[in-house]
Amino acid sequence: MKALLISIFLFFNINFFQKDHIYLGKGSVDFLSEAPLETIRARSEELKGLLDLEKRTFAFSIRIKSFDGFNSALQKEHFNEHYLESDLYPKATFSGNLMGDFDATSDFTESLVAKGKMNIHNETQMVVIPIELSKEGDDITASARFDVALADYNISIPKILEAKISPIIKVDVALKFKPNE
């Protein structure tokens, strides 16, 4: 009986994701910390996204350990071990709804917002993210620029490093979506 239920579940999920309004995306995330004594940049090319034009939902996920850049290998190690604790909390995610008008049946470029839940470091916050969404044929791109306050996600900076790590991190997200086939 259990195998039958699993088979039914998989059948319906596969059919759900084969609908023409579901798009899977890949992209990048860049972050920037500009503090008085140091600027820190890092990037990941492992961003994954999901866009449902019919339901107007938008989501993305990034593996924390996938970020590269930093000013040194030690800085990356501290980022993963002491601040983001990426072994305990391996991903950052966003899941929300697109707000604003657009006609998904034709090409468009629109400035929208996505309102939803951002989870970083096992802390979830309701956020509103401005998004530039463009559709040309079957290709859709999304880009977003927003700030992340470390304190909102229970990420604390030791007093001795406050001049080297900004309490507000600038984040840029870029996704290219393709129809799920």
Contacts in CASP RR format, 6 or more apart in sequence:
PFRMAT RR
TARGET T0000
AUTHOR 0000-0000-0000
METHOD contacts of the structure
MODEL  1
MKALLISIFLFFNINFFQKDHIYLGKGSVDFLSEAPLETIRARSEELKGL
LDLEKRTFAFSIRIKSFDGFNSALQKEHFNEHYLESDLYPKATFSGNLMG
DFDATSDFTESLVAKGKMNIHNETQMVVIPIELSKEGDDITASARFDVAL
ADYNISIPKILEAKISPIIKVDVALKFKPNE
16 22 0 8 1.000
17 180 0 8 1.000
18 180 0 8 1.000
18 181 0 8 1.000
19 54 0 8 1.000
19 180 0 8 1.000
20 179 0 8 1.000
21 52 0 8 1.000
21 53 0 8 1.000
21 54 0 8 1.000
21 55 0 8 1.000
21 104 0 8 1.000
22 50 0 8 1.000
22 51 0 8 1.000
22 52 0 8 1.000
22 53 0 8 1.000
22 179 0 8 1.000
22 180 0 8 1.000
23 50 0 8 1.000
23 51 0 8 1.000
23 52 0 8 1.000
23 53 0 8 1.000
23 140 0 8 1.000
23 177 0 8 1.000
23 178 0 8 1.000
23 179 0 8 1.000
23 180 0 8 1.000
24 48 0 8 1.000
24 49 0 8 1.000
24 50 0 8 1.000
24 177 0 8 1.000
24 178 0 8 1.000
24 180 0 8 1.000
25 48 0 8 1.000
25 49 0 8 1.000
25 50 0 8 1.000
25 51 0 8 1.000
25 175 0 8 1.000
25 176 0 8 1.000
25 177 0 8 1.000
25 178 0 8 1.000
26 47 0 8 1.000
26 48 0 8 1.000
26 49 0 8 1.000
26 175 0 8 1.000
26 176 0 8 1.000
27 45 0 8 1.000
27 46 0 8 1.000
27 47 0 8 1.000
27 48 0 8 1.000
27 49 0 8 1.000
27 173 0 8 1.000
27 174 0 8 1.000
27 175 0 8 1.000
27 176 0 8 1.000
28 43 0 8 1.000
28 44 0 8 1.000
28 45 0 8 1.000
28 47 0 8 1.000
28 173 0 8 1.000
28 174 0 8 1.000
29 43 0 8 1.000
29 44 0 8 1.000
29 47 0 8 1.000
29 62 0 8 1.000
29 67 0 8 1.000
29 171 0 8 1.000
29 172 0 8 1.000
29 173 0 8 1.000
29 174 0 8 1.000
30 41 0 8 1.000
30 42 0 8 1.000
30 43 0 8 1.000
30 171 0 8 1.000
30 172 0 8 1.000
31 41 0 8 1.000
31 42 0 8 1.000
31 43 0 8 1.000
31 67 0 8 1.000
31 148 0 8 1.000
31 169 0 8 1.000
31 170 0 8 1.000
31 171 0 8 1.000
31 172 0 8 1.000
32 39 0 8 1.000
32 40 0 8 1.000
32 41 0 8 1.000
32 169 0 8 1.000
32 170 0 8 1.000
32 171 0 8 1.000
32 172 0 8 1.000
33 39 0 8 1.000
33 40 0 8 1.000
33 41 0 8 1.000
33 165 0 8 1.000
33 166 0 8 1.000
33 169 0 8 1.000
33 170 0 8 1.000
34 166 0 8 1.000
34 170 0 8 1.000
35 162 0 8 1.000
35 163 0 8 1.000
35 164 0 8 1.000
35 165 0 8 1.000
35 166 0 8 1.000
36 163 0 8 1.000
37 163 0 8 1.000
37 164 0 8 1.000
38 71 0 8 1.000
38 163 0 8 1.000
38 164 0 8 1.000
38 165 0 8 1.000
40 70 0 8 1.000
40 71 0 8 1.000
40 75 0 8 1.000
40 164 0 8 1.000
40 165 0 8 1.000
41 69 0 8 1.000
41 70 0 8 1.000
42 67 0 8 1.000
42 68 0 8 1.000
42 69 0 8 1.000
42 70 0 8 1.000
42 76 0 8 1.000
42 79 0 8 1.000
43 67 0 8 1.000
43 68 0 8 1.000
43 69 0 8 1.000
44 62 0 8 1.000
44 63 0 8 1.000
44 66 0 8 1.000
44 67 0 8 1.000
44 68 0 8 1.000
45 66 0 8 1.000
46 62 0 8 1.000
46 63 0 8 1.000
46 66 0 8 1.000
47 60 0 8 1.000
47 61 0 8 1.000
47 62 0 8 1.000
47 173 0 8 1.000
47 174 0 8 1.000
47 175 0 8 1.000
48 60 0 8 1.000
48 61 0 8 1.000
48 62 0 8 1.000
49 59 0 8 1.000
49 60 0 8 1.000
49 61 0 8 1.000
49 175 0 8 1.000
49 177 0 8 1.000
50 57 0 8 1.000
50 58 0 8 1.000
50 59 0 8 1.000
50 60 0 8 1.000
51 57 0 8 1.000
51 58 0 8 1.000
51 59 0 8 1.000
51 140 0 8 1.000
51 142 0 8 1.000
51 175 0 8 1.000
51 177 0 8 1.000
52 58 0 8 1.000
53 104 0 8 1.000
54 104 0 8 1.000
55 97 0 8 1.000
56 97 0 8 1.000
56 98 0 8 1.000
57 95 0 8 1.000
57 96 0 8 1.000
57 97 0 8 1.000
57 98 0 8 1.000
58 94 0 8 1.000
58 95 0 8 1.000
58 96 0 8 1.000
58 97 0 8 1.000
58 98 0 8 1.000
58 114 0 8 1.000
58 131 0 8 1.000
58 142 0 8 1.000
59 93 0 8 1.000
59 94 0 8 1.000
59 95 0 8 1.000
59 96 0 8 1.000
60 93 0 8 1.000
60 94 0 8 1.000
60 173 0 8 1.000
60 175 0 8 1.000
61 91 0 8 1.000
61 92 0 8 1.000
61 93 0 8 1.000
61 94 0 8 1.000
62 91 0 8 1.000
62 92 0 8 1.000
62 93 0 8 1.000
63 90 0 8 1.000
63 91 0 8 1.000
64 80 0 8 1.000
64 84 0 8 1.000
64 86 0 8 1.000
64 89 0 8 1.000
64 90 0 8 1.000
64 91 0 8 1.000
64 92 0 8 1.000
65 80 0 8 1.000
65 86 0 8 1.000
65 90 0 8 1.000
67 76 0 8 1.000
67 79 0 8 1.000
68 76 0 8 1.000
69 76 0 8 1.000
70 76 0 8 1.000
70 79 0 8 1.000
80 86 0 8 1.000
80 87 0 8 1.000
81 87 0 8 1.000
83 150 0 8 1.000
83 155 0 8 1.000
83 157 0 8 1.000
84 120 0 8 1.000
84 121 0 8 1.000
84 155 0 8 1.000
85 121 0 8 1.000
88 122 0 8 1.000
89 120 0 8 1.000
89 121 0 8 1.000
89 122 0 8 1.000
91 119 0 8 1.000
92 118 0 8 1.000
92 119 0 8 1.000
92 120 0 8 1.000
92 121 0 8 1.000
93 118 0 8 1.000
93 119 0 8 1.000
94 114 0 8 1.000
94 116 0 8 1.000
94 117 0 8 1.000
94 118 0 8 1.000
94 119 0 8 1.000
94 127 0 8 1.000
94 129 0 8 1.000
95 116 0 8 1.000
95 117 0 8 1.000
96 114 0 8 1.000
96 115 0 8 1.000
96 116 0 8 1.000
96 117 0 8 1.000
97 114 0 8 1.000
97 115 0 8 1.000
97 116 0 8 1.000
98 112 0 8 1.000
98 113 0 8 1.000
98 114 0 8 1.000
98 131 0 8 1.000
98 133 0 8 1.000
99 112 0 8 1.000
99 113 0 8 1.000
99 114 0 8 1.000
99 115 0 8 1.000
100 110 0 8 1.000
100 112 0 8 1.000
100 113 0 8 1.000
101 110 0 8 1.000
102 108 0 8 1.000
102 110 0 8 1.000
102 112 0 8 1.000
102 133 0 8 1.000
102 135 0 8 1.000
104 135 0 8 1.000
106 135 0 8 1.000
107 135 0 8 1.000
107 136 0 8 1.000
107 137 0 8 1.000
108 133 0 8 1.000
108 134 0 8 1.000
108 135 0 8 1.000
109 132 0 8 1.000
109 133 0 8 1.000
109 134 0 8 1.000
109 135 0 8 1.000
110 132 0 8 1.000
110 133 0 8 1.000
110 134 0 8 1.000
111 130 0 8 1.000
111 131 0 8 1.000
111 132 0 8 1.000
112 130 0 8 1.000
112 131 0 8 1.000
112 132 0 8 1.000
112 133 0 8 1.000
113 128 0 8 1.000
113 129 0 8 1.000
113 130 0 8 1.000
113 131 0 8 1.000
114 128 0 8 1.000
114 129 0 8 1.000
114 131 0 8 1.000
114 144 0 8 1.000
115 126 0 8 1.000
115 127 0 8 1.000
115 128 0 8 1.000
115 129 0 8 1.000
116 126 0 8 1.000
116 127 0 8 1.000
116 128 0 8 1.000
117 124 0 8 1.000
117 125 0 8 1.000
117 126 0 8 1.000
117 127 0 8 1.000
118 124 0 8 1.000
118 125 0 8 1.000
118 126 0 8 1.000
118 127 0 8 1.000
118 129 0 8 1.000
118 148 0 8 1.000
120 148 0 8 1.000
120 153 0 8 1.000
120 155 0 8 1.000
121 153 0 8 1.000
121 154 0 8 1.000
121 155 0 8 1.000
122 154 0 8 1.000
123 152 0 8 1.000
123 153 0 8 1.000
123 154 0 8 1.000
125 152 0 8 1.000
125 153 0 8 1.000
127 146 0 8 1.000
129 144 0 8 1.000
129 146 0 8 1.000
130 144 0 8 1.000
130 145 0 8 1.000
130 146 0 8 1.000
131 142 0 8 1.000
131 143 0 8 1.000
131 144 0 8 1.000
132 141 0 8 1.000
132 142 0 8 1.000
132 143 0 8 1.000
132 144 0 8 1.000
133 140 0 8 1.000
133 141 0 8 1.000
133 142 0 8 1.000
134 140 0 8 1.000
134 141 0 8 1.000
134 142 0 8 1.000
138 178 0 8 1.000
138 179 0 8 1.000
139 176 0 8 1.000
139 177 0 8 1.000
139 178 0 8 1.000
140 176 0 8 1.000
140 177 0 8 1.000
141 174 0 8 1.000
141 175 0 8 1.000
141 176 0 8 1.000
141 177 0 8 1.000
142 173 0 8 1.000
142 174 0 8 1.000
142 175 0 8 1.000
142 177 0 8 1.000
143 172 0 8 1.000
143 173 0 8 1.000
143 174 0 8 1.000
143 175 0 8 1.000
144 171 0 8 1.000
144 172 0 8 1.000
144 173 0 8 1.000
145 170 0 8 1.000
145 171 0 8 1.000
145 172 0 8 1.000
145 173 0 8 1.000
146 171 0 8 1.000
146 173 0 8 1.000
147 168 0 8 1.000
147 169 0 8 1.000
147 170 0 8 1.000
147 171 0 8 1.000
148 168 0 8 1.000
148 169 0 8 1.000
148 171 0 8 1.000
149 167 0 8 1.000
149 168 0 8 1.000
150 156 0 8 1.000
150 157 0 8 1.000
150 165 0 8 1.000
150 167 0 8 1.000
150 168 0 8 1.000
150 169 0 8 1.000
151 167 0 8 1.000
157 165 0 8 1.000
157 167 0 8 1.000
END
